[in-house]
């Protein structure tokens, strides 16, 4: 069964990769990139030990090995919806849960780029001990390598499945957990260059030596502490650490076996006393009076009941108070709600503070170019503007409503823009004020920068709304992880559309951009940026949305058919 599951996972992955050429090319490039990184790390380990730095290199490898296994436990659990190729629930109609099946699934977890990378990385301690002349430790590290991989894969499978089953209970819980996990991932891994720069600048060998000693007694690092204890000649500590490693794997497999039984057979939940009484009495409802009140027709009950029946939509009325028409206000209310409830859109919002953080860090780190930090800051509003314009794709399951109704294109396009502005512009304002505080900008300088960034956001959104009225590109289906590649095919269409959006956004912002550059060089006064930004942005948004609306009136049905052809939408 183990061999069959491995072959099944490999076959499914190969079919997925080879279906589209760009996916195959990117996978090959990813593998080559991973191999190049491992080669450089291996060369650094070998030459570092040969140069006499064994007392520093080996503790770093021990510490990194523990972090690697801990990463296998946590990262797949945070993104439980990214890779469900061998989801135990899919096998429930064909076979029952068993320990042999659980072991096969845990081994098959390592089939893929992360598994290959981890397997090659786990050879590093054995290579390091061999180069250092500690052959007993090298042989021990080599023999314990399968146990390290099984520990990582088994705990990853158990935690991921346990979390995934509970997150499937409600869509709200699933979407919010996905958004939070993606935000944490972006906050940790996107500024990876900044973290590495800080570690290199403030490198402390004693910290890693002490941390490796502590890591060697943890459940996820004990297996790497065994060769270290053997190298020190401490057989007792090596046996104790081996015992910890074996107990860790045994507990993980025991937990995985129980989790897979619950995932494939369902979870038993206690029945309340009131529900038991309703079942015994043959009633459908636990409280019949509550059910009658809940499903009573409001119009029929209006004549006999004094209860107030709402005859308006509060969220729509708020937008109508701002001067929007009823169709535009309705679309704006729906769009504003989706920006908070949809994990795919919410993650895009969080990237704005992340880009500003990267911009501030790049400008404050010694030896770093400030131009790179400026690039991050200017790209943030363009990115969020492009996502605003692409909200049609994210609203795929309900896009038929405005298409089938009598709403005009100009109302639909305006509603998507106005409904997206409160949250996104508010975050942009807060980030700009934080940037001004860290850089010590004055009031006028802050205002000029804010107007310029708002112009970039709105211009990018309008350009994307124009392009999206005729051409759309696939995005992740509802309910999937924002980091998942599922449903994001048609790479060429996506690349061309996003390239046209980026170029169009720059062209649309040229008047404000030129005035902003001339203002920074002292040719024009600062108030010209404010005046030009407000006038040009309002004019371009008005005319652009009218144009986008006309295109939408002609092409909306074709766009709907295109979206409906995407898997999962």
NUGU-372323 format. One record per residue: residue in one letter; x, y, z of N, C-alpha, C in turn. Coordinates in steps of 0.1 Angstrom, whole numbers, plus 5000, padded with zeros to 4 digits. Example, Ala and Ser with C-alpha at 12.3 -4.5 7.8 and 13.67 -1.06 7.14 Angstrom:
! residues 2
A513249435078512349555078513249675078/S512849785071513749895071512950005079/
! end
This chain:
! residues 569
X500849885000500050005000500950135000/X502050125007502950245008503450274994/X503850174986504350194973503250244964/X502050194965500950244957500550394960/X500650434972500350574976501450664971/X502650614972503750704966503650714951/X503250604944503150614930501950704926/X500850694934499650774932499950924933/X500650954944501051094947501951154936/X502951074932503851114921503051134908/X502151034905501451044892500551174892/X499851194903498951314904499851444902/X500951444909501751564908502351584894/X502751474887503251484874502151534864/X500951474865499851524857499551664859/X499551714871499351854874500451944868/X501651904869502751984865502851984849/X502651864843502851854829501651904821/X500551934828499351984821499552114814/X500352204820500652334815502152354815/X502652404803504052414802504752504812/X504052614815504652714824504752654838/X503852574842503952504855505152414856/X505352334845506452244844507852324844/X507852434837509052514836509352574850/X508352634857508552694870508952594880/X508452464879508752364888510252324887/X510652314874512052284871512952394876/X512552514874513452624879513452634894/X512352594900512252594915513252484920/X513252364914514152264918515552304916/X515852364905517252404902517652514912/X516752604916517052704926517352644939/X516452544943516652474956518052404956/X518352334945519652264944520852364945/X520652474939521752574940521952624954/X520852644961520952694975521652584983/X521152454982521752344989523252334986/X523552344973525052334969525852444976/X525352564977526152674983526252644998/X525152595004525152565018526152455021/X526152345013527052235014528452285013/X528752365003530152415001530552505013/X529652585018529952665030530252575042/X529452465044529752375055531152305054/X531452255042532652185040533852275042/X533852395035534952485036535052545050/X533952565056533952625070534652535080/X534252405078534852305087536352285084/X536752275072538152265068538952385073/X538352505074539052625079539152625094/X538552525101538752515115537552575123/X536352585117535252645124534152535127/X534652415130533752305133532852335145/X533452405155532752435167531552535165/X531552605154530452695151529552635140/X530052565130529252515119528352405124/X528752305132527952195136526852235146/X527052325155525852365163524852435155/X525252515144524352585135523452475128/X524152365123523352265116522452195126/X522852175138521952105148520752195150/X520952325152519852425155518952435142/X519552445130518752455118517952325116/X518452205119517752085117516452085125/X516552125138515352135147514352235141/X514852345137513852445131513252395118/X513952315111513452255098512252165102/X512452075111511351985115510252055121/X510452155129509352235135508652305124/X509352355113508652415102507752315095/X508152195094507252095088505952075097/X506052085110504852075118503952185117/X504452305115503652425116503152485102/X504052485093503752555080502652475072/X502652345070501552275064500252295071/X500252305084499052315092498452455089/X499252555088498752695085498052695071/X498552615062498052625048497552485044/X496552435053496052305051495252285038/X494852395032494052385019494952395007/X496252405008497152424997497352294989/X497652184997497952054991497151954997/X495951924991495051814996495051704986/X496251674980496251564969495851434975/X496351394987496051264993495251295006/X494151375005493351395016492651265021/X492751225033492151095038490651095035/X489951205036488551205033488151155019/X489051175010488851134996488850984994/X489550915004489650775003488550695011/X487750775018486750715027485750625019/X485350655007484450565000485050434995/X486350424995487050304989487650214999/X488150265010488850175020488650245034/X488850165044488750215058490050255063/X490050335074491350375080492050265087/X493350265085494150165092495550225094/X496350155103497650205106498650195093/X498350095085499150075073498850195063/X497650225062497250335054497750465059/X497750485072498250605078499750625076/X500550505077501950515074502250545060/X501450485051501650515036501450665033/X500350725039500150865036501250955042/X501750915054502850995059504050995051/X504350875045505550865037505350935024/X504150925018503750995005503851155007/X503751195019503751345022505151405016/X506151325017507451375012507651374997/X506651334990506751334975506351474970/X507351544965507151684961508351764963/X508351884959509551974960509951994975/X509052024984509452034998510051915004/X509551795000510051675005511451644999/X511651664987512951644981513951744987/X513551874988514451964994514851925009/X513851885016514151845030515051725031/X514851625022515651505022517151535019/X517351625009518751665006519351745017/X518551835024519051925034519351835047/X518651725049518951645061520251565059/X520851565048522151505046523251595051/X523051725053524051815057524751775070/X524051745081524751705093525751585091/X525251485083526151375081527351415073/X527251505063528351555056529351635065/X528751715073529551795082530351715092/X529651615098530451525108531551445101/X531251405088532251325081533451415077/X533251535073534351625070535151665082/X534451665094535151705106535851585112/X535751465106536451345110535751265121/X534551305124533751235134532851135127/X533451015124532750915116531650845123/X531750835136530650765144529450865143/X529650995145528551085145527951095131/X528851085120528351095107527550975103/X527950855108527150735105525750735113/X525850785125524650805133523650905126/X524151015121523351115115522751055102/X523450965095522950905083521950805086/X522150725096521150625100519850685106/X519950795112518750865118518050955108/X518550965096517951045086516551005083/X516250875080514850825078513950855089/X514450845102513550875113513251025114/X514251105110513951255110512851285100/X512951225088511951255077510651205082/X510551085087509251025092508651115103/X509451165112508951245122508351375117/X509051435107508551555101507251535093/X507251425085506051405077504851355085/X505151275095504051215103503351325111/X504151405118503551515125502851615116/X503451645105502851735095501451685091/X501351555088500151495083499051495094/X499451465106498551465118497951605121/X498851695122498451835126497651895114/X498051875102497351935090495951885089/X495851745090494551685089493651725101/X494151725113493351765125492851905123/X493751995119493352135118492352155106/X492652085095491752095083490352045085/X490151935093488851885096488051985104/X488652055113487952145122487652285115/X488552315105488352445098487252425087/X486952305083485852285073484452305079/X484452325093483052335099482252445093/X482952565092482252685087483152755077/X482552815067483352885057484053005064/X483353075073483953195080485253155087/X485153045095486352995102487452965093/X487152895082488152855072488852975065/X488053075061488553185054489453275064/X488953295076489753375085491053305089/X491053175091492253105095493253115083/X492753095071493553105059494253245058/X493453345060493953485059495053505070/X494753465082495753485093497053405090/X496853285085498053205082498853265071/X498253315061498953375049499653505054/X498953575062499553705067500853675075/X500753575084501953535092503053485082/X502753405072503753365063504353475056/X503553575051504153685044505053775053/X504553795065505353875075506653805078/X506753675078507953605082508953585070/X508353545059509253505048509453615037/X508553705036508753815026510053895029/X510153945041511354025044512553935049/X512653815042513653715047515053775045/X515253855034516553915032516954015043/X515954085049516154175060516654095073/X515853985075516253905087517653845086/X518053795074519353735072520453845073/X520153965068521054075070521254115084/X520254115092520454135106521254025113/X520953905110521653795116523153805113/X523453835100524853845096525553955103/X524854075104525554185111525754165126/X524754095132524854075147525153935150/X525953865142526253725144526953695157/X526353605165526953575178527153425179/X528353365178528553225178528053155191/X528253225202527753165215526253145215/X525553235209524053215208523653085202/X524253055190523952935183524452815190/X525552825197526052705205525152675216/X524752775224523752755235522452705229/X521952775218520652735213520652585208/X521752545202521852405197521852305208/X522452345219522452255231520952245236/X520252355237518852345241517952275231/X518252305218517452235207517652085208/X518752035212519051895212518251815222/X517551885231516651825241515151845238/X514851905227513451935223512951815215/X511651795214511151685206511551695191/X511551815186511851825171513351845169/X514251855179515651875177516451765183/X515851675191516651565198517351475188/X516751445177517351355167518651405162/X518851545161520051605157521051615168/X520551605180521451615192522251485194/X521751375189522351245191523751245185/X524051275172525351285167526251385175/X525651495179526451595187526951535200/X526051455207526551395220527551285217/X527451215206528451115203529751175200/X529751295193531051365190531651405203/X530851435213531451485226531851365235/X531551245230531851125238530851095249/X529651155249528651145260527651045255/X527850915258526950805253525550815260/X525550855273524350855280523450965274/X523951085272523151185266522651145252/X523451075244523051035231521950935232/X521950845242520850745243519550815248/X519650915257518550985261517851065250/X518751125242518151205230517551115220/X518150995218517550905209516150855214/X516150835227514850795233513750905231/X514151025232513251145230512751145216/X513651115206513351115192512351005189/X512650885194511750775192510350795198/X510350845210509050875216508250985208/X508951075203508351185195507651125183/X508351035176507850975164506650885168/X506750805179505750715183504450795186/X504650905194503450985197502851045184/X503651085175503151145163502351045155/X502850925154502150815146500850775153/X500950765167499750735174498650845172/X499050975173498151075170497551075156/X498451055146498051045132497150935129/X497350815136496350705134495050745139/X494950815151493650855156492950965148/X493751055143493251165135492651115122/X493351015116492850965103491550885105/X491350825116490150755119488950855120/X489250965127488151065128487951135115/X488951165106488751235094488051145084/X488251015084487550925074486150875079/X486050865092484750815097483850915103/X484351035105483551145111483751145126/X483351255132483551275146482151265153/X482151185164480951175172480751295181/X479551355180479251475188478051435198/X478151485210477051455219475751525215/X474651455218473251505215472751565228/X472251685227471751755239470451695244/X470151725257468951665263467651705256/X467651835252466451885245466351825231/X467451795224467451735211466951585213/X467351515223466851385226465351385228/X464851475236463451485238462651515225/X463251595217462551625204462551505195/X463651425195463651305187462651205192/X462551195206461651095212460151135209/X459951265208458551315205458251315190/X459251285182459051285167458951425161/X459551525168459551665162460751685154/X460651775144461751815136462551925143/X461952015150462552125156462652105171/X463752155177463952145191462952235198/X462752355193461852455199460852495188/X459652435187458752465176458352615176/X458252675187457852825188458852915181/X460152875184461252955178461252935163/X460952815158460952785144459852855137/X458652865143457552935137457853085136/X458453135146458753275146459853305136/X460753215134461853235125461453235110/X460553145107460153125093458753185090/X458253265099456953335096457153445085/X456253455076456353555065456153695071/X457153785068457053915074455853995069/X455453985057454354065052452954005057/X452953875058451653815063451453855078/X452553865085452453885100452454035103/X452554125093452554265096451254315101/X450154255096448754305100448454265114/X448954155118448554095131449654115142/X450854165138451954185147452354325148/X452754365160453254505161454754515159/X455354395157456854405155457254475142/X458354545143458754625131459454535121/X459154555109459754475098460654565090/X461954535089462854615082462454625067/X462354745061462054755047463154825040/X464354815045465554885038466754805042/X467854825034469154765037470054875043/X470454865055471154965062472554995055/X473254895051474554915044474354995031/X473354965024473055035011472655175014/X471855195024471455335027472655425031/X473655365038474855445041475555495028/X475555415018476255455006475355554998/X474055534999473155634993473155774999/X473455775013473655905019474755975014/X475855905009477055965003476756014989/X475555994984475256044971475255944959/X475455814962475455714952474055674948/X473855634936472555584932472355444938/X471055394937470755274944471555154938/X471655134925472455024920473955034924/X474555154923475955174927476055154942/X475155194950475255174964475155034968/X474254954961474154814963475454744960/X476054774949477354704945478454744955/X478454874959479454924968479354854982/X478154824986477954764999478454614999/X478154544988478554404986480054404985/X480654494978482154494976482854524989/X482354624996482954655009482954535019/X481854465019481754345027482754235023/X482854215010483754105006485254135009/X485654265010486954295013487354255027/X486354235036486554195050486354045051/X485453995044485053855046485853755037/X486353795026487053705017488553705020/X489153585024490553575027491453615016/X491053595004491953624992492153774991/X491053854993491153994993491854055005/X491453995017492054045029493554035030/X494053925024495553915024496154015015/X495554055004496054164996496154295003/X495154315012495154445020496354445029/X496654335035497654325045499054345039/X499154315026500454335019500854485018/X499954575019500254715019501154755031/X500754725043501654755054502954675053/X502954555048504154485046505154555036/X504554605025505454675015506054795021/X505254875029505754995036506854955046/X506654845053507654795063508954765055/X508854695044510054665036510654795031/X509854895027510455015022511255085033/X510655085045511355155057512655085060/X512554945061513754875064514854885054/X514554885041515554895031516255035032/X515455135036516055275036516955295049/X516655215059517355225072518455135074/X518555025067519654925068520954985062/X522054975068523255035063523754955050/X524155025040524654965028523554925018/X522354955022521254925013520855045005/X520355024992519955134984518555174988/X518455314989517155364992516155354981/X516655334968515755324957514955194958/X515455094963514754964965513554984975/X513855054986512755084995511655174989/X512055274981511155354974510255274965/X510855184958510155094949509055024956/X509254964968508254894975507154984979/X507455104983506355204987505455244975/X506055264964505255304952504555184946/X505055064948504354944943503054914951/X503054944964501954904972500654954967/X500455084964499155134959498855074945/X499855054937499554994924499054854925/X499654774934499154634937497754634942/X497454714952496154714957495054764947/X495454864939494654914928494254804918/X495354734914495054624905494154514911/X494254494924493354394930491954444930/X491754574933490454634932489754614919/X490554644908490054624895489754484891/X490354384898490154244895489154184905/X488354264912487454214922486354134915/X486154154902485154064894485553924895/X486853884893487253744894486953684908/X487253764918487053714932485653704935/X484753774928483353774931482653674921/X483353574917482953484906481553414908/X481353364920480153294923478953374923/X479053504925477853594925477853694914/X478853674904478853774893477653764884/X476953654884475753644876474653744880/X474653784893473553874898473554004890/X474754084890474654204882474554184867/X475054074862474854044848473454024844/X472753944852471353914849470354024853/X470754114861469854224865469954334855/X469154444858469154554849470154664852/X471154634861472154724865473054764853/X473354894851474154934840475654924844/X476454914833477854894835478555004843/X478155134841478755234849478455224864/X477255184867476955164881477755044887/X477854934880478654824885480054854887/X480754924877482154964878482355064890/X481455164891481555264902481455194915/X480455104916480255034929481454954934/X482154894925483354814928484454904933/X484555024926485655114930485355184944/X484155234945483755314957483655214969/X483255094967483154994978484554954983/X485554964975486854914978487655024985/X487255154983488155264987488155285002/X487055265010487255295024488255225032/X488255085030489255005037490655025032/X490855025019492155035013492755175014/X491955275012492455415013492855445028/X492055385037492355405051493655345055/X493855225051495155155054496355235047/X496055285035497155355028497455485036/X496455555041496655675049497455645061/X497155535068497855505081499255465078/X499555395067500855355063501655475059/X501055565052501755685048502155775060/X501255785070501555865082502655795090/X502655665090503755595097505055615090/X505055605077506255635069506755775071/X505855875071506256015074506856025088/X506355955097506955965111508355905112/X508555795105509855735106510955815097/X510455875087511355955078511456105083/X510656145092510656285097510156385087/X509156345079508556435069507756545075/X507656665069506756765074505356745069/X504456835073503056825070502856825055/X503456925048503256945034503856825026/X505056785031505656665024504756545025/X504256525037503356405039502056415031/X501556535030500356555022500656525007/X501756575002502156554988502256404985/X502956334994503256194993501856114993/X500956155002499756085003498856104990/X498856224985498056254973498656174961/X499956164960500556094949500255944950/X500355884963500055744964498555714962/X497655804966496255784963495955794949/X496655874942496455884927496955754920/X498055704925498455574919497455464922/X496855464934495955354937494655364928/X494055484928492855504920493055484905/X494155534900494455524886494655374882/X495355304891495555164888494255084889/X493455124898492155054899491255084887/X491255204882490355234871490855164858/X492255164856492755094845492454954845/X492554884857492254744858490754724856/X489854814860488454804858488154814843/X488854894836488654904822489054774815/X490254724818490754604812489854484816/X489454484829488654364834487254364829/X486754474823485454474817485454384804/X486554354798486654274786487454144788/X488554154795489454044797489654014812/X489553894816489853854830490753734830/X491453724841492453614843492053534855/X492353404855491953314866492553354880/X491853344890492353354904491953234912/X492353224925492053114933490553104935/X489952984935488452974937488153014951/X486853044954486453074968486752954977/X487152994989487452884999488852824999/X489652864989491052814988491952914995/X493152864997494252945003494653054993/X494953174998495453274989496853234983/X497553144990498853104986498852984976/X497652934974497452814966497552854951/X498052754943498052784928496852714922/X495952664930494752594924493952694917/X493552664904492652754897493252874890/X494652884891495352994886496052954873/X495352884864495952854851495952964841/X496152934829496153034818497253134821/X498453094823499553174827499853284817/X499753254804500053364795498953474795/X497753434797496653534798496853624811/X497153554822497453634834498653724833/X499753684827500853764825500653884816/X499953864805499653974796498754074802/X497654024809496754114815497354194826/X498154134834498754204845499854304840/X500554264829501554354823500854474817/X499754454810498954564805498454654816/X498054594827497554674838498654764844/X499754704846500954784852501354894843/X501454864830501854974820500755074819/X499555034819498455134818498355214830/X498655164842498655244855499655344854/X500855314850501955414849501655524839/X501055484828500655584818499555674823/X498555614830497455694835497955794846/X498955754853499455844864500555934860/X500855944846501956024842501856174846/X500656234844500556374848500956404862/X500456324871500756334885502156304888/X502656194881504056154883505056264879/X504756324868505656434863505756544872/X504556594877504456704886505156664899/X504956544904505556494916507056504915/X507656454904509056454902509656604902/X508956684894509356824893509256894907/X508256854915508156914928509256874937/X509656744936510756694945512156764941/X512256794928513456864923513457014925/X512357064930512257214933511857294921/X511457234910511057314899509657364901/X508757284906507357334909507057334924/X506157414928505857414943505057284947/X505057254959504457134964502957134962/X502257254963500857254962500357214948/X501257224938500857184925500657024924/X501356954932501156804933499756774938/X499356854949498056834955496956864945/X497056984939496057024929495956934917/X497056904911497056814900496556674903/X497056624914496556494918495056484920/X494456574927493056574929492256594916/X492656694908491856714896492056604886/X493256564883493456454873492856324878/X493056284890492456164895490956154894/X490356264898488856264897488356264882/X489056344874488656344860488956204853/X490056144856490356024850489455914855/X489155914868488255814873486855824867/X486355944866485055964860484955914846/X485855964837485855924823486155774822/X487155724829487555584828486455494832/X485655524843484555444847483455444837/X483255554831482155554820482555464809/X483855474805484355384794484255244798/X484655214810484655074815483155024816/X482255114819480855074820480355034806/X480655114796480255084782480754954778/X482054924781482654794777481954684784/X481654704797480954604805479554574800/X478854674795477554644789477554554777/X478654564770478754484758479354344760/X480254334770481054214772480754144785/X479854184793479654124806479253974805/X478353944795477953804794479153714790/X479953764781481153684777482153664788/X482253774796483153764808482553664818/X481253664820480653564829480853424824/X480753394811480953264806482453224808/X483353314806484753284808485053244823/X484453324832484653294846484053164850/X482853134845482153004848482952884843/X483852904833484552794828485752754837/X486152844846487252814855486852704865/X487752614868487352514878487252574892/X486152534899485952584913485252714914/X484952784903484252914903482752894899/
! end
